[in-house]
């Protein structure tokens, strides 16, 4: 049975998603400004974040909140919420309907609750530490695919948007020739949720933030999958990188990232 905190997080994410959906369908403006050359923020981002901060602050006044638009610091807090009010802003602005709300709570350094809500599809992914992962109330598991040629994997190019070197393009160039397909949806939170549900067999990306991935990390792990940084460790947030999947596809992606790094002369130990 879902715990009280998970029920609260799901309710808050759904409420923020309803707000986004109204904006997406034209009920209200969604003026856009640029945080960077390719980094957008809309009124919908900011309004959804205000809503989530208000809900969390009212229910958990002593918890810290770290969110995409309003920032915040996790250090020293016993409980922290990681909030991405609109993951997939570029999709949202271009009326491409793949965007999400991502909400996670960390307790004493351990992820305890994660929710990814996809408003247009009316899909809500929820995970609790030790309690499994669910999609609209039905338990989900990572896929059983073992061979790369049978795998559908996902990635993203936040690293390219920020002009980061090294970036994920050389890894993509290697992997795309060896798997059944690669998808780039534009929302890391959805990519991780889909990996948890077995729709994707694996996912990797660079230059990610805690609010992008916290909920998805817990979803994949509670669905029986593996999530690590590029070195196979647990420093995804500090290193701003992530590899996720079932055990076989995760191992394959880790290997291909390592081979690419060697060929390209990257020092993976340096992290971000």
Order of alpha helices (4+ residues) and beta strands (2+ residues): alpha-beta-beta-alpha-beta-beta-alpha-beta-beta-beta-beta-beta-beta-alpha-alpha-beta-alpha-beta-alpha-beta-alpha-beta-alpha
